[in-house]
Amino acid sequence: MYKYILEAAGNINWMALFALLTFMIVFIVSAVLILTKNTNTIKHIAELPLINDRMDDNNS
């Protein structure tokens, strides 16, 4: 049965379909992870370069 289905789907570009599905899965997973991240964690990560510069200024 699967043999006949694959023969009928001969015109489908499987590599392009695989690339599209991979991109969509990675995009959706990353969007969900970003949107469910705690806002305090995001603020802390955003300020990391600034905090490091402030520490260097105080030590000089």
HTML snippet that shows the backbone in 3Dmol.js (N, CA, C, O; Angstrom):
<script src="https://3Dmol.org/build/3Dmol-min.js"></script>
<div id="view" style="width:600px;height:400px;position:relative"></div>
<script>
const pdb = `
ATOM      1  N   MET A   1       0.818  -1.185   0.000  1.00  0.00           N
ATOM      2  CA  MET A   1       0.000   0.000   0.000  1.00  0.00           C
ATOM      3  C   MET A   1       0.871   1.261   0.000  1.00  0.00           C
ATOM      4  O   MET A   1       0.625   2.184  -0.777  1.00  0.00           O
ATOM      5  N   TYR A   2       1.885   1.303   0.869  1.00  0.00           N
ATOM      6  CA  TYR A   2       2.752   2.482   0.938  1.00  0.00           C
ATOM      7  C   TYR A   2       3.531   2.674  -0.363  1.00  0.00           C
ATOM      8  O   TYR A   2       3.844   3.798  -0.755  1.00  0.00           O
ATOM      9  N   LYS A   3       3.832   1.573  -1.011  1.00  0.00           N
ATOM     10  CA  LYS A   3       4.559   1.646  -2.281  1.00  0.00           C
ATOM     11  C   LYS A   3       3.749   2.422  -3.315  1.00  0.00           C
ATOM     12  O   LYS A   3       4.306   3.237  -4.050  1.00  0.00           O
ATOM     13  N   TYR A   4       2.464   2.183  -3.379  1.00  0.00           N
ATOM     14  CA  TYR A   4       1.606   2.863  -4.344  1.00  0.00           C
ATOM     15  C   TYR A   4       1.417   4.335  -3.978  1.00  0.00           C
ATOM     16  O   TYR A   4       1.332   5.192  -4.858  1.00  0.00           O
ATOM     17  N   ILE A   5       1.354   4.620  -2.699  1.00  0.00           N
ATOM     18  CA  ILE A   5       1.230   6.020  -2.263  1.00  0.00           C
ATOM     19  C   ILE A   5       2.484   6.796  -2.642  1.00  0.00           C
ATOM     20  O   ILE A   5       2.396   7.917  -3.143  1.00  0.00           O
ATOM     21  N   LEU A   6       3.650   6.205  -2.406  1.00  0.00           N
ATOM     22  CA  LEU A   6       4.899   6.882  -2.741  1.00  0.00           C
ATOM     23  C   LEU A   6       5.072   7.040  -4.247  1.00  0.00           C
ATOM     24  O   LEU A   6       5.629   8.039  -4.702  1.00  0.00           O
ATOM     25  N   GLU A   7       4.605   6.071  -5.022  1.00  0.00           N
ATOM     26  CA  GLU A   7       4.679   6.197  -6.481  1.00  0.00           C
ATOM     27  C   GLU A   7       3.762   7.310  -6.981  1.00  0.00           C
ATOM     28  O   GLU A   7       4.108   8.021  -7.925  1.00  0.00           O
ATOM     29  N   ALA A   8       2.610   7.464  -6.363  1.00  0.00           N
ATOM     30  CA  ALA A   8       1.671   8.506  -6.776  1.00  0.00           C
ATOM     31  C   ALA A   8       2.171   9.893  -6.376  1.00  0.00           C
ATOM     32  O   ALA A   8       1.796  10.889  -6.995  1.00  0.00           O
ATOM     33  N   ALA A   9       3.003   9.962  -5.360  1.00  0.00           N
ATOM     34  CA  ALA A   9       3.517  11.246  -4.880  1.00  0.00           C
ATOM     35  C   ALA A   9       4.902  11.522  -5.439  1.00  0.00           C
ATOM     36  O   ALA A   9       5.719  12.163  -4.779  1.00  0.00           O
ATOM     37  N   GLY A  10       5.170  11.056  -6.620  1.00  0.00           N
ATOM     38  CA  GLY A  10       6.492  11.206  -7.214  1.00  0.00           C
ATOM     39  C   GLY A  10       6.864  12.630  -7.562  1.00  0.00           C
ATOM     40  O   GLY A  10       8.051  12.942  -7.650  1.00  0.00           O
ATOM     41  N   ASN A  11       5.895  13.505  -7.764  1.00  0.00           N
ATOM     42  CA  ASN A  11       6.187  14.872  -8.159  1.00  0.00           C
ATOM     43  C   ASN A  11       6.475  15.791  -6.979  1.00  0.00           C
ATOM     44  O   ASN A  11       6.802  16.960  -7.182  1.00  0.00           O
ATOM     45  N   ILE A  12       6.363  15.300  -5.771  1.00  0.00           N
ATOM     46  CA  ILE A  12       6.600  16.123  -4.585  1.00  0.00           C
ATOM     47  C   ILE A  12       8.100  16.200  -4.331  1.00  0.00           C
ATOM     48  O   ILE A  12       8.793  15.183  -4.330  1.00  0.00           O
ATOM     49  N   ASN A  13       8.592  17.409  -4.118  1.00  0.00           N
ATOM     50  CA  ASN A  13      10.000  17.602  -3.795  1.00  0.00           C
ATOM     51  C   ASN A  13      10.174  17.368  -2.291  1.00  0.00           C
ATOM     52  O   ASN A  13       9.898  18.258  -1.486  1.00  0.00           O
ATOM     53  N   TRP A  14      10.627  16.181  -1.918  1.00  0.00           N
ATOM     54  CA  TRP A  14      10.696  15.791  -0.512  1.00  0.00           C
ATOM     55  C   TRP A  14      11.728  16.593   0.266  1.00  0.00           C
ATOM     56  O   TRP A  14      11.526  16.859   1.450  1.00  0.00           O
ATOM     57  N   MET A  15      12.822  16.984  -0.365  1.00  0.00           N
ATOM     58  CA  MET A  15      13.849  17.758   0.342  1.00  0.00           C
ATOM     59  C   MET A  15      13.325  19.142   0.713  1.00  0.00           C
ATOM     60  O   MET A  15      13.583  19.625   1.815  1.00  0.00           O
ATOM     61  N   ALA A  16      12.604  19.775  -0.183  1.00  0.00           N
ATOM     62  CA  ALA A  16      12.039  21.093   0.105  1.00  0.00           C
ATOM     63  C   ALA A  16      10.972  20.994   1.191  1.00  0.00           C
ATOM     64  O   ALA A  16      10.884  21.861   2.060  1.00  0.00           O
ATOM     65  N   LEU A  17      10.180  19.962   1.140  1.00  0.00           N
ATOM     66  CA  LEU A  17       9.151  19.763   2.156  1.00  0.00           C
ATOM     67  C   LEU A  17       9.781  19.507   3.518  1.00  0.00           C
ATOM     68  O   LEU A  17       9.310  20.036   4.525  1.00  0.00           O
ATOM     69  N   PHE A  18      10.834  18.707   3.564  1.00  0.00           N
ATOM     70  CA  PHE A  18      11.535  18.440   4.815  1.00  0.00           C
ATOM     71  C   PHE A  18      12.157  19.715   5.374  1.00  0.00           C
ATOM     72  O   PHE A  18      12.098  19.946   6.582  1.00  0.00           O
ATOM     73  N   ALA A  19      12.752  20.545   4.521  1.00  0.00           N
ATOM     74  CA  ALA A  19      13.348  21.802   4.969  1.00  0.00           C
ATOM     75  C   ALA A  19      12.284  22.742   5.520  1.00  0.00           C
ATOM     76  O   ALA A  19      12.503  23.392   6.543  1.00  0.00           O
ATOM     77  N   LEU A  20      11.153  22.821   4.864  1.00  0.00           N
ATOM     78  CA  LEU A  20      10.069  23.682   5.328  1.00  0.00           C
ATOM     79  C   LEU A  20       9.530  23.213   6.672  1.00  0.00           C
ATOM     80  O   LEU A  20       9.321  24.023   7.575  1.00  0.00           O
ATOM     81  N   LEU A  21       9.305  21.922   6.808  1.00  0.00           N
ATOM     82  CA  LEU A  21       8.800  21.391   8.074  1.00  0.00           C
ATOM     83  C   LEU A  21       9.803  21.588   9.205  1.00  0.00           C
ATOM     84  O   LEU A  21       9.413  21.918  10.325  1.00  0.00           O
ATOM     85  N   THR A  22      11.083  21.390   8.927  1.00  0.00           N
ATOM     86  CA  THR A  22      12.111  21.597   9.943  1.00  0.00           C
ATOM     87  C   THR A  22      12.138  23.051  10.389  1.00  0.00           C
ATOM     88  O   THR A  22      12.204  23.331  11.586  1.00  0.00           O
ATOM     89  N   PHE A  23      12.086  23.979   9.440  1.00  0.00           N
ATOM     90  CA  PHE A  23      12.072  25.398   9.777  1.00  0.00           C
ATOM     91  C   PHE A  23      10.858  25.751  10.624  1.00  0.00           C
ATOM     92  O   PHE A  23      10.985  26.452  11.628  1.00  0.00           O
ATOM     93  N   MET A  24       9.684  25.273  10.230  1.00  0.00           N
ATOM     94  CA  MET A  24       8.463  25.598  10.964  1.00  0.00           C
ATOM     95  C   MET A  24       8.496  25.038  12.379  1.00  0.00           C
ATOM     96  O   MET A  24       8.069  25.712  13.316  1.00  0.00           O
ATOM     97  N   ILE A  25       8.991  23.827  12.548  1.00  0.00           N
ATOM     98  CA  ILE A  25       9.066  23.230  13.882  1.00  0.00           C
ATOM     99  C   ILE A  25      10.020  24.015  14.766  1.00  0.00           C
ATOM    100  O   ILE A  25       9.693  24.313  15.914  1.00  0.00           O
ATOM    101  N   VAL A  26      11.197  24.354  14.249  1.00  0.00           N
ATOM    102  CA  VAL A  26      12.172  25.118  15.036  1.00  0.00           C
ATOM    103  C   VAL A  26      11.615  26.499  15.370  1.00  0.00           C
ATOM    104  O   VAL A  26      11.783  26.971  16.494  1.00  0.00           O
ATOM    105  N   PHE A  27      10.958  27.152  14.418  1.00  0.00           N
ATOM    106  CA  PHE A  27      10.399  28.480  14.645  1.00  0.00           C
ATOM    107  C   PHE A  27       9.311  28.441  15.709  1.00  0.00           C
ATOM    108  O   PHE A  27       9.296  29.290  16.601  1.00  0.00           O
ATOM    109  N   ILE A  28       8.414  27.487  15.635  1.00  0.00           N
ATOM    110  CA  ILE A  28       7.312  27.401  16.593  1.00  0.00           C
ATOM    111  C   ILE A  28       7.829  27.074  17.985  1.00  0.00           C
ATOM    112  O   ILE A  28       7.379  27.665  18.966  1.00  0.00           O
ATOM    113  N   VAL A  29       8.767  26.141  18.082  1.00  0.00           N
ATOM    114  CA  VAL A  29       9.327  25.784  19.393  1.00  0.00           C
ATOM    115  C   VAL A  29      10.053  26.971  20.010  1.00  0.00           C
ATOM    116  O   VAL A  29       9.892  27.239  21.200  1.00  0.00           O
ATOM    117  N   SER A  30      10.851  27.686  19.220  1.00  0.00           N
ATOM    118  CA  SER A  30      11.566  28.840  19.765  1.00  0.00           C
ATOM    119  C   SER A  30      10.599  29.949  20.162  1.00  0.00           C
ATOM    120  O   SER A  30      10.819  30.608  21.179  1.00  0.00           O
ATOM    121  N   ALA A  31       9.543  30.175  19.398  1.00  0.00           N
ATOM    122  CA  ALA A  31       8.556  31.198  19.748  1.00  0.00           C
ATOM    123  C   ALA A  31       7.851  30.844  21.050  1.00  0.00           C
ATOM    124  O   ALA A  31       7.633  31.718  21.890  1.00  0.00           O
ATOM    125  N   VAL A  32       7.494  29.589  21.228  1.00  0.00           N
ATOM    126  CA  VAL A  32       6.833  29.167  22.466  1.00  0.00           C
ATOM    127  C   VAL A  32       7.774  29.332  23.650  1.00  0.00           C
ATOM    128  O   VAL A  32       7.358  29.808  24.706  1.00  0.00           O
ATOM    129  N   LEU A  33       9.031  28.949  23.492  1.00  0.00           N
ATOM    130  CA  LEU A  33       9.985  29.088  24.587  1.00  0.00           C
ATOM    131  C   LEU A  33      10.221  30.549  24.951  1.00  0.00           C
ATOM    132  O   LEU A  33      10.343  30.878  26.131  1.00  0.00           O
ATOM    133  N   ILE A  34      10.287  31.416  23.970  1.00  0.00           N
ATOM    134  CA  ILE A  34      10.502  32.839  24.237  1.00  0.00           C
ATOM    135  C   ILE A  34       9.278  33.459  24.895  1.00  0.00           C
ATOM    136  O   ILE A  34       9.412  34.234  25.841  1.00  0.00           O
ATOM    137  N   LEU A  35       8.102  33.133  24.413  1.00  0.00           N
ATOM    138  CA  LEU A  35       6.889  33.735  24.957  1.00  0.00           C
ATOM    139  C   LEU A  35       6.548  33.225  26.352  1.00  0.00           C
ATOM    140  O   LEU A  35       5.844  33.910  27.093  1.00  0.00           O
ATOM    141  N   THR A  36       7.021  32.056  26.726  1.00  0.00           N
ATOM    142  CA  THR A  36       6.739  31.530  28.060  1.00  0.00           C
ATOM    143  C   THR A  36       7.863  31.817  29.051  1.00  0.00           C
ATOM    144  O   THR A  36       7.778  31.412  30.211  1.00  0.00           O
ATOM    145  N   LYS A  37       8.917  32.510  28.611  1.00  0.00           N
ATOM    146  CA  LYS A  37      10.046  32.828  29.489  1.00  0.00           C
ATOM    147  C   LYS A  37       9.624  33.899  30.488  1.00  0.00           C
ATOM    148  O   LYS A  37       8.844  34.790  30.152  1.00  0.00           O
ATOM    149  N   ASN A  38      10.131  33.816  31.703  1.00  0.00           N
ATOM    150  CA  ASN A  38       9.846  34.778  32.754  1.00  0.00           C
ATOM    151  C   ASN A  38      10.405  36.147  32.360  1.00  0.00           C
ATOM    152  O   ASN A  38      11.537  36.236  31.884  1.00  0.00           O
ATOM    153  N   THR A  39       9.624  37.214  32.553  1.00  0.00           N
ATOM    154  CA  THR A  39      10.068  38.552  32.146  1.00  0.00           C
ATOM    155  C   THR A  39      11.241  39.042  32.977  1.00  0.00           C
ATOM    156  O   THR A  39      12.067  39.804  32.473  1.00  0.00           O
ATOM    157  N   ASN A  40      11.340  38.631  34.230  1.00  0.00           N
ATOM    158  CA  ASN A  40      12.490  39.031  35.047  1.00  0.00           C
ATOM    159  C   ASN A  40      13.780  38.442  34.492  1.00  0.00           C
ATOM    160  O   ASN A  40      14.821  39.099  34.511  1.00  0.00           O
ATOM    161  N   THR A  41      13.721  37.232  34.008  1.00  0.00           N
ATOM    162  CA  THR A  41      14.894  36.600  33.408  1.00  0.00           C
ATOM    163  C   THR A  41      15.317  37.346  32.147  1.00  0.00           C
ATOM    164  O   THR A  41      16.509  37.549  31.914  1.00  0.00           O
ATOM    165  N   ILE A  42      14.355  37.749  31.342  1.00  0.00           N
ATOM    166  CA  ILE A  42      14.667  38.482  30.115  1.00  0.00           C
ATOM    167  C   ILE A  42      15.291  39.832  30.444  1.00  0.00           C
ATOM    168  O   ILE A  42      16.248  40.240  29.786  1.00  0.00           O
ATOM    169  N   LYS A  43      14.767  40.538  31.457  1.00  0.00           N
ATOM    170  CA  LYS A  43      15.343  41.829  31.857  1.00  0.00           C
ATOM    171  C   LYS A  43      16.766  41.649  32.366  1.00  0.00           C
ATOM    172  O   LYS A  43      17.641  42.461  32.064  1.00  0.00           O
ATOM    173  N   HIS A  44      17.002  40.600  33.131  1.00  0.00           N
ATOM    174  CA  HIS A  44      18.349  40.338  33.650  1.00  0.00           C
ATOM    175  C   HIS A  44      19.321  40.051  32.509  1.00  0.00           C
ATOM    176  O   HIS A  44      20.443  40.558  32.506  1.00  0.00           O
ATOM    177  N   ILE A  45      18.904  39.256  31.559  1.00  0.00           N
ATOM    178  CA  ILE A  45      19.764  38.935  30.417  1.00  0.00           C
ATOM    179  C   ILE A  45      20.031  40.191  29.585  1.00  0.00           C
ATOM    180  O   ILE A  45      21.140  40.372  29.082  1.00  0.00           O
ATOM    181  N   ALA A  46      19.033  41.055  29.434  1.00  0.00           N
ATOM    182  CA  ALA A  46      19.207  42.282  28.651  1.00  0.00           C
ATOM    183  C   ALA A  46      20.197  43.232  29.312  1.00  0.00           C
ATOM    184  O   ALA A  46      20.886  43.979  28.618  1.00  0.00           O
ATOM    185  N   GLU A  47      20.279  43.216  30.640  1.00  0.00           N
ATOM    186  CA  GLU A  47      21.162  44.133  31.360  1.00  0.00           C
ATOM    187  C   GLU A  47      22.550  43.561  31.617  1.00  0.00           C
ATOM    188  O   GLU A  47      23.389  44.255  32.191  1.00  0.00           O
ATOM    189  N   LEU A  48      22.821  42.337  31.219  1.00  0.00           N
ATOM    190  CA  LEU A  48      24.121  41.729  31.511  1.00  0.00           C
ATOM    191  C   LEU A  48      25.308  42.529  30.983  1.00  0.00           C
ATOM    192  O   LEU A  48      26.253  42.740  31.743  1.00  0.00           O
ATOM    193  N   PRO A  49      25.320  42.986  29.742  1.00  0.00           N
ATOM    194  CA  PRO A  49      26.479  43.774  29.295  1.00  0.00           C
ATOM    195  C   PRO A  49      26.621  45.074  30.080  1.00  0.00           C
ATOM    196  O   PRO A  49      27.741  45.514  30.342  1.00  0.00           O
ATOM    197  N   LEU A  50      25.508  45.693  30.459  1.00  0.00           N
ATOM    198  CA  LEU A  50      25.556  46.947  31.201  1.00  0.00           C
ATOM    199  C   LEU A  50      26.060  46.723  32.618  1.00  0.00           C
ATOM    200  O   LEU A  50      26.824  47.534  33.141  1.00  0.00           O
ATOM    201  N   ILE A  51      25.640  45.632  33.240  1.00  0.00           N
ATOM    202  CA  ILE A  51      26.094  45.323  34.595  1.00  0.00           C
ATOM    203  C   ILE A  51      27.598  45.088  34.591  1.00  0.00           C
ATOM    204  O   ILE A  51      28.294  45.544  35.499  1.00  0.00           O
ATOM    205  N   ASN A  52      28.106  44.389  33.593  1.00  0.00           N
ATOM    206  CA  ASN A  52      29.531  44.115  33.498  1.00  0.00           C
ATOM    207  C   ASN A  52      30.312  45.414  33.321  1.00  0.00           C
ATOM    208  O   ASN A  52      31.376  45.569  33.920  1.00  0.00           O
ATOM    209  N   ASP A  53      29.807  46.357  32.508  1.00  0.00           N
ATOM    210  CA  ASP A  53      30.476  47.641  32.322  1.00  0.00           C
ATOM    211  C   ASP A  53      30.485  48.446  33.611  1.00  0.00           C
ATOM    212  O   ASP A  53      31.483  49.098  33.916  1.00  0.00           O
ATOM    213  N   ARG A  54      29.403  48.417  34.372  1.00  0.00           N
ATOM    214  CA  ARG A  54      29.341  49.143  35.643  1.00  0.00           C
ATOM    215  C   ARG A  54      30.361  48.573  36.626  1.00  0.00           C
ATOM    216  O   ARG A  54      31.001  49.326  37.360  1.00  0.00           O
ATOM    217  N   MET A  55      30.515  47.258  36.645  1.00  0.00           N
ATOM    218  CA  MET A  55      31.475  46.641  37.561  1.00  0.00           C
ATOM    219  C   MET A  55      32.899  47.028  37.177  1.00  0.00           C
ATOM    220  O   MET A  55      33.729  47.269  38.053  1.00  0.00           O
ATOM    221  N   ASP A  56      33.192  47.091  35.881  1.00  0.00           N
ATOM    222  CA  ASP A  56      34.524  47.488  35.430  1.00  0.00           C
ATOM    223  C   ASP A  56      34.805  48.941  35.776  1.00  0.00           C
ATOM    224  O   ASP A  56      35.935  49.277  36.131  1.00  0.00           O
ATOM    225  N   ASP A  57      33.799  49.818  35.680  1.00  0.00           N
ATOM    226  CA  ASP A  57      33.978  51.228  36.009  1.00  0.00           C
ATOM    227  C   ASP A  57      34.236  51.415  37.501  1.00  0.00           C
ATOM    228  O   ASP A  57      35.024  52.279  37.886  1.00  0.00           O
ATOM    229  N   ASN A  58      33.589  50.624  38.339  1.00  0.00           N
ATOM    230  CA  ASN A  58      33.781  50.736  39.785  1.00  0.00           C
ATOM    231  C   ASN A  58      35.146  50.219  40.212  1.00  0.00           C
ATOM    232  O   ASN A  58      35.709  50.719  41.185  1.00  0.00           O
ATOM    233  N   ASN A  59      35.689  49.238  39.516  1.00  0.00           N
ATOM    234  CA  ASN A  59      36.980  48.664  39.879  1.00  0.00           C
ATOM    235  C   ASN A  59      38.145  49.504  39.383  1.00  0.00           C
ATOM    236  O   ASN A  59      39.260  49.343  39.877  1.00  0.00           O
ATOM    237  N   SER A  60      37.926  50.387  38.431  1.00  0.00           N
ATOM    238  CA  SER A  60      39.017  51.191  37.863  1.00  0.00           C
ATOM    239  C   SER A  60      39.346  52.382  38.717  1.00  0.00           C
ATOM    240  O   SER A  60      40.239  53.157  38.377  1.00  0.00           O
TER     241      SER A  60
END
`;
const viewer = $3Dmol.createViewer("view");
viewer.addModel(pdb, "pdb");
viewer.setStyle({}, {cartoon: {color: "spectrum"}});
viewer.zoomTo();
viewer.render();
</script>
